[in-house]
Amino acid sequence: MTEISYPESKKISIPRLLLFLVIGFVVSNIFRFDIFKLNKNLEENLSYNYLVLEGILEGSGILIAGLVGLFLLKKQRNVTMSFFGTSKFKSLLMASIPTILLIVFGVQNKYGINAHLFGIIAALGSFIYCIMEEYGWRGYLQEEFQFLKPITKFLSIGLIWYAWHLSFLTEATLVDNLFFLGTLILGSWGIGQIAELTKSIVACSCFHLLVNIFMYNHFFNNAFNGLSKLVILIISVFAWIWILIKWKKDLQTPTGARL
């Protein structure tokens, strides 16, 4: 195999990385760009359930790619990321905060469903999608690039994350694309810090969810006003900072880290 970086346990496998990229790009974008013309049919027959299925289909490529990449990477070296990371309790606590807020504020919708009930559906559907993506970006790719210099690692992940969306093939303007690219590079660094502290896919997915609520998720288009979004952001971020501070302290004691 063609590999770069030394020593052996720290090498990046080019074939493994290329396999991840091919699976992730091809499978996800088949559904994102509706190659099989399924979207209209599914929406008509599944109503709001279509939004959940759409997220699963679009995220399927990067999830499969991430799991395959992790399986192969584990044959070379130890992998530290896992679903709950070093604390199942803290991961679930972080995930519960935006979920509760979405239920309380409610998510307006065109399906005639009570806004508070739809908040549960939107939260769960969005979390599923975020977890699928995070298995690719933090679960596998950040582990693959673990021994690169931080600026190289996070810039590379951000660029690949941006390229995966293929937004430059849509009607988005150059300014939109540059803003999106900058958001994903910054997100790669920010969520990357969460990954390195918690080793938790769920914890990373919480921060990914906030980005989706504000900009890129079909559940939340015109779902609530800007003030509600801001309140959800402020409460979630401050609560998560408190949890992460506690998480960091508890990692110094084995019993606390396992809570």
N, C-alpha and C positions, 0 to 999 in steps of 0.2 A: 504494500500500500504506500501511496505517496503521503508523507507526513511532514509537518513542520513543528518546530519547538523541541527543546530538550530539557531534562532527560526523558527517558522512555515514558514514564508514568504521566508526564505533563504534555505529551505530544497531542496536537490536534490532527485528527484523521481527516484528510481531504475527502476521501470516498464517503466516509460516514456523514460529513457535513453536507456533501452534495446530495446524498440520499435524502437527508432531512429536508433540504431545500426543494428538491423535485417533488417529493410527496406533499409537502406543505403548500407549495405554490399551485400545483396542478389540481389536487383534490379540492382544496378550499375555493379556488377561483372558478372551478367548474360551476359551483353553486352560487358564488357571489355574482358572477356575470350571467347566471341563468342559461347556461349553454343548452340544457335540455328543455327549456321553456316550461318549467314546472310551476313557477311562482304564482301566476294568476290562478291556475287550477287549484293549487293547494290553498290559497287564500280564500277562494270561493267555498271550498269544502270543509276547511278546518277552522274558519273564523279566527279568533285571537290565538288559537293553538298554533296557527301558522307562524306567528312571530317566534315562538319557542323553537319550532322545528327549523325555521330559517336560520336561527342562530346556531343550532346544533349542526346543520349541514355545512354552514360556512366555516364553523370552527373545527369540523371533523378532520380536515386535512392537516392542520397544525397540531391537533391532538395526536393523530396517528403518527405523524412525523416525529413528534416529541417523544412518544412512547418507544418507537423503534430506535431513535437516537439514544435514548436512555438505556435501553436493553443492550445495545452494542457498546456504549460507553462503559457500562458496569463491568464488561469483560476486560477492560483496560485498567480502570482505577475505581476507587470508592466514590460514590455519589452521595452528596449530603442533603440535597433537596428531597422533600417528601410531601405528602398531601397536607398533613397537619404540622410538619416541621418538629420543632422541639417542644411544642405545647399544644395539645388538642384543645384544651380549655380556652386558652387565649385566642387561638385561631377562630373558634366558634364564637367567642365573645366579640371579636372584631367584626365578624360577618353579621352578627345579630343587630348591630347598631344601625347601619343604613337600611336593613330590612324593616326594622321597627319604625324608623323615620318615614319610609315610603308608605307603610301601612297607615301611619298617623296622618300624614299629609294627603295621602291618596294620589292615585295616578289617573288623570282623566283619560278617557278612551272613546273610540267611535263604535264600540261593540255593545254599548248599553249596560255594561257591567258596573256595579258599585265601585267607585273610585278607590275605596279602602281595600276592597277584596282584590281589585286589579293590582293594587300595590304589592300584594303577596305574589301574584303571578309574574309581575314585572321584575320583582327582586329575584325570585328563584330562576326565572328564565335568563336574566342577565348574568347572574352568578354562574350558572352552568356554562354560558358562553365564555365568560372571563376565565374560569378555571381551565377550560379547553385551551384557550390561547396561552395561559401562563405555563401550562405543561410544555409548550414549545419554547417560549422565550426565556423563562427563568428555569423551568424544570430541566430542559436539555441544553439550550444554546448557551446560557450563562455558565453552566457546568462545563461545557465544551471549551469555552473561552476563559475558564477560571484562572489560568496562570498568565494571561496577558496583562499588560499594564492597564490600569483602570480606564484611562482615556481611550485606549485602543479597544478595550472590551465593550464599553458602553456605547461608543460611537459605532462600532461594527454591528452590535445588536440593534441599535436604533435604525441604522441604514437598511438592514435586512428586514426589520419589522415594517418599515415604510415600503420597501420594494414589494413585500408580500401582499400589501393591499392593492397594488397596481393602480393607485389613484391617479397616476399620471396618464392613464388610458381613458379616464372618464372626462366629463365636461368641466371638472374643477380647474380653476385658473392657476396661473403660476404662483400667485401670492398664496392661494389656498394650499397648494402643494408644499410650498416652503414653510408655511405655518404648521402644517400637518407633520412634515419632516422634523421640524424643530421640537414639536410636542412629543414625538416618539423618541427622539434622542434624549430629551430631558426626562421623559418617562422611563427610559431604559436605565438612566442613572438613578433616578429616585426610587423606582420599584426595585432596582438592583440592590440598593442599600437595604431595603426591607428583606429581600431574599437572603442576603448575606447575614443579617442579624437573626432572622427567625427560621430560616430553612423551610418555610411554609408556603406551599402553593396557595392555600386559602388566604393567608395574610396578604400575599401579593395581589390576589384577585380582588381584594377589598379596594385597594387603590386603583386598580384597573377599572373597577365598577364606577368610581367617581368620574373618571374621564368619559365613560360611556353615558353616564347620566347627563353630563354637561354638553356633550358634543356628538357622539357617534352611535347612538342606540335607537332603534325604531320604536321601542317601548315608550321612550320619553320625549318624542317629538311633540311639542306643544302640550305636554302632559301637565305642567304646572308653571307658575310664573317664576320670574327671576329671583324674587325674594325667597320663595320656598326652596329653590335650588341652593341659594346662598346659605340658608339656615341649615340645610342638610349637609352642605360642605363643611361649615364651621363646626357643627356639633360632632360630625364624624371624625374630622381631622384632629380636633382637640382630644376627643376620647381615645383615638388610636395612638396619639402621641403619648398619652398617659399609660396606655397598655404596653406600648413598646419600651418605654422607660422602665416599667416594672419588669417586662420580659428580659431586658438586658441585665437588670440587677439579679433576677432569679437564675439566669444562666450561670452565675458565679457559684450557685449552690445546686447540686444535682437534684435534690428533692423538688426545689422550686421549678427547675427547668422541665420537670416531667408533668407538671400540673396542666 
